[in-house]
Amino acid sequence: MSTLTLPGTFSLGLIRGAAELKQFFRIREQVIFTFAFPSLLMILLGSMLNSSMPGMAITTGQVLAAGMIGSGIVSTSFTSIGIGLASDREAGALKRLRGTPMPAASYFIGKIILVGVSSVAQVVLMAIVGSLLFGLSLPTDPAKILTALWVFLLGITSCTLLGIALSSVTKSVSGAVAVTNLIYIALQFISGVFVTPIINLPKVMVTIASFFPVKWICQGFRSVFLPAEAATQEMAGTWELPMVALVLGAWCVAGLLLAKLTFRWSNEGK
């Protein structure tokens, strides 16, 4: 008599990932907001703030666009995961999944696939918008492409884990929307995303921002899309790529610990 072999954790994760993507793209309002909001902000702010930078062959619009590409992946990882998990928990989906044979790891693999695909799409979309409207140069240097890759991976990993942790802070979807967007927008302001170049911000504000991932993700992407001379407009006068890797790596570890400590499958008892 033959025995039925159940799919493994990773195989179930791939199946779950496909389901997450289908569910995400079926909700048109969510898709439009996730992808259109950062691009719309780039277009509006870039158009208003676009001017030549003295002594440089770049514009403030290009600086803003490069930084906003980085902040765009924070939207598709931190914000989307925080709200998505809160929604699944409020609807009882997490509790029901917990009672099925599917391993918890498979559920999170599915979420990682969703974040990875949507973040890649976000970067491509915003890079195209920045290139067409503000003349942002797309990277061709292998070193810059490699930098874009590791900043992207560390960025979405740290922000996804923090989104998982934050999803347990609130009991409702509306609360998660308010909290995640408040943090996301506030960090963009103090991280020099909306104010270009970042040296125009008060030093104390940037110091506070330096403790969080957004500043370093955006700085990393600026190093990818802008010429070397643009580094003089950073607070340290350089791209500080080793520090970018250190801070984002530290947040990956901290995010994992926070996610493990705070994650819960239901709102019962809160």
C-alpha positions in Angstrom: 0.0 0.0 0.0 1.5 3.3 -1.1 1.8 6.2 1.4 0.9 9.7 0.5 3.8 12.1 0.7 2.9 15.5 1.9 4.6 18.6 0.3 7.6 19.9 2.3 7.7 23.3 4.1 9.3 25.1 1.2 6.9 23.6 -1.4 4.0 24.7 0.8 5.6 28.1 1.1 5.7 28.4 -2.7 2.1 27.5 -2.9 1.2 29.9 -0.2 3.3 32.6 -1.9 1.3 32.1 -5.2 -1.9 32.4 -3.2 -0.7 35.6 -1.5 0.2 37.2 -4.8 -3.2 36.3 -6.3 -5.0 37.7 -3.3 -2.9 40.9 -3.4 -3.4 41.7 -7.1 -7.1 40.9 -6.9 -7.6 43.9 -4.6 -7.2 46.8 -7.0 -7.4 49.5 -4.4 -4.5 47.9 -2.4 -2.4 47.5 -5.6 -3.0 51.0 -6.7 -2.2 52.5 -3.3 0.9 50.3 -2.7 2.5 51.1 -6.1 1.0 54.5 -7.0 1.4 56.4 -3.8 5.3 56.4 -3.6 5.5 57.1 -7.4 2.9 59.9 -7.1 4.8 61.5 -4.2 8.0 61.3 -6.3 6.3 63.0 -9.3 4.7 65.8 -7.2 7.6 66.6 -4.9 10.2 66.1 -7.6 8.3 68.5 -9.9 8.1 71.1 -7.1 11.6 70.8 -5.8 13.5 70.0 -9.0 16.4 72.5 -9.4 20.0 72.4 -10.3 22.5 71.8 -7.5 25.4 74.3 -7.5 28.6 72.9 -8.9 27.1 69.5 -9.8 25.6 67.9 -12.9 22.6 66.6 -11.0 19.3 68.1 -9.8 17.5 67.9 -6.5 14.8 66.0 -8.3 17.2 63.2 -9.1 18.4 63.1 -5.5 14.8 62.9 -4.3 13.9 60.2 -6.8 16.9 58.1 -5.8 16.0 58.3 -2.2 12.4 57.6 -2.8 13.2 54.4 -4.6 14.6 53.2 -1.3 11.6 54.4 0.7 9.3 52.7 -1.8 10.5 49.3 -0.7 9.8 50.2 2.9 6.2 50.7 1.8 6.0 47.3 0.2 7.7 45.5 3.1 7.1 47.2 6.5 3.8 48.9 5.8 2.2 46.1 3.7 3.3 43.3 6.0 2.2 45.2 9.1 -1.2 45.9 7.7 -1.6 42.5 6.0 -0.8 40.4 9.2 -3.1 42.6 11.3 -5.9 41.9 8.7 -5.2 38.2 8.7 -5.3 38.1 12.5 -8.4 40.2 12.9 -10.3 38.0 10.3 -9.2 34.9 12.2 -7.2 33.6 9.2 -4.0 33.2 11.2 -5.8 31.2 13.9 -7.4 28.9 11.3 -4.0 28.5 9.6 -2.5 27.6 12.9 -4.9 24.7 13.1 -3.9 23.2 9.8 -1.0 20.9 8.9 0.8 23.7 7.1 3.9 24.7 9.0 4.1 28.3 10.3 7.3 28.7 8.3 5.4 28.0 5.1 3.0 30.9 5.9 6.0 33.3 6.3 7.7 32.0 3.2 4.5 33.0 1.3 4.7 36.5 2.9 8.4 36.8 1.9 7.5 35.9 -1.7 4.8 38.6 -1.7 7.2 41.2 -0.3 10.0 40.2 -2.7 7.9 40.3 -5.9 6.1 43.5 -4.9 9.3 45.2 -3.9 11.1 44.4 -7.1 8.1 45.7 -9.0 8.2 48.9 -6.9 11.9 49.5 -7.6 11.5 49.0 -11.3 8.4 51.2 -11.5 10.0 54.1 -9.5 13.3 53.8 -11.4 11.5 54.1 -14.7 9.5 57.1 -13.4 12.7 58.8 -12.1 14.5 58.1 -15.3 11.8 59.5 -17.6 10.8 62.5 -15.6 13.9 63.6 -13.8 16.7 62.1 -15.9 17.8 59.7 -13.2 20.7 57.5 -14.5 20.1 53.8 -14.2 23.2 51.9 -12.9 25.3 50.0 -15.3 28.5 49.6 -13.2 28.6 46.0 -11.7 29.7 47.4 -8.3 26.7 49.6 -8.1 24.3 46.8 -9.2 25.8 44.6 -6.5 25.3 47.4 -4.0 21.7 47.8 -5.1 21.2 44.0 -4.6 22.5 43.8 -1.0 20.8 47.1 0.1 17.6 45.8 -1.4 17.8 42.4 0.4 18.9 43.8 3.8 16.2 46.5 3.4 13.3 44.3 2.7 14.4 41.7 5.3 14.8 44.2 8.1 11.6 46.1 7.3 9.5 42.9 6.8 10.6 41.6 10.2 9.8 44.9 11.8 6.4 44.9 10.1 5.7 41.5 11.6 6.6 42.7 15.0 4.6 45.9 14.7 1.5 44.0 13.5 1.1 42.6 17.0 1.0 46.1 18.6 -2.5 46.9 17.4 -5.7 44.8 17.6 -7.4 46.1 14.4 -6.6 46.7 10.8 -7.5 50.4 11.1 -5.0 50.7 14.0 -2.3 49.0 12.0 -2.9 51.3 9.1 -2.6 54.4 11.3 0.5 53.2 13.2 2.5 51.9 10.3 1.8 54.9 8.0 2.5 57.3 10.8 5.9 55.7 11.4 6.6 55.4 7.7 5.8 59.0 6.8 7.6 60.4 9.9 10.8 58.5 9.2 10.7 59.7 5.6 10.7 63.3 6.7 13.5 63.0 9.3 15.6 60.7 7.0 15.9 63.3 4.3 13.7 61.6 1.7 11.4 64.6 1.2 14.1 67.3 1.9 17.0 67.2 -0.5 19.9 67.2 0.0 19.8 65.7 3.5 22.4 68.2 4.8 19.5 70.8 4.8 17.9 69.0 7.7 18.7 69.8 11.4 21.6 67.6 12.6 19.6 66.4 15.6 16.8 65.1 13.3 19.2 63.2 11.1 20.9 61.7 14.2 17.5 60.3 15.4 16.9 59.0 11.9 20.2 57.2 11.9 18.9 54.7 14.5 16.3 53.5 12.0 16.6 51.6 8.6 14.9 54.1 6.3 17.8 56.6 6.3 20.3 53.9 5.4 18.2 52.2 2.8 17.6 55.6 1.0 21.3 56.5 1.4 22.3 53.2 -0.1 20.0 53.7 -3.1 21.3 57.2 -3.6 24.8 55.7 -3.9 23.5 53.5 -6.6 21.7 56.0 -8.7 23.7 59.1 -8.2 27.3 60.0 -9.2 30.2 59.8 -6.7 30.3 63.6 -6.3 26.7 63.6 -4.8 28.1 61.9 -1.7 29.4 65.3 -0.6 25.7 66.2 0.1 25.4 63.4 2.7 25.8 64.3 6.4 29.1 62.4 6.6 30.3 63.6 3.1 30.5 60.0 1.9 28.1 57.2 1.2 29.1 55.2 4.3 28.3 51.9 2.7 29.9 49.8 5.4 27.7 51.6 8.0 24.7 51.1 5.7 25.4 47.3 5.8 26.1 47.3 9.6 22.9 49.2 10.6 20.6 47.2 8.2 22.2 43.9 9.3 21.7 44.9 12.9 18.1 45.6 12.3 17.6 42.3 10.6 18.8 40.6 13.8 16.8 42.9 16.0 13.7 42.6 13.8 13.9 38.8 14.0 14.1 38.9 17.8 11.2 41.3 18.1 9.1 39.3 15.6 9.7 36.1 17.6 8.9 37.8 20.9 5.8 39.7 19.8 4.1 37.6 17.1 0.7 36.1 18.0 -1.8 34.1 16.0 -4.9 35.7 17.3 -6.2 38.8 19.1 -7.5 36.7 22.0 -6.2 37.8 25.4 -5.1 41.3 24.1 
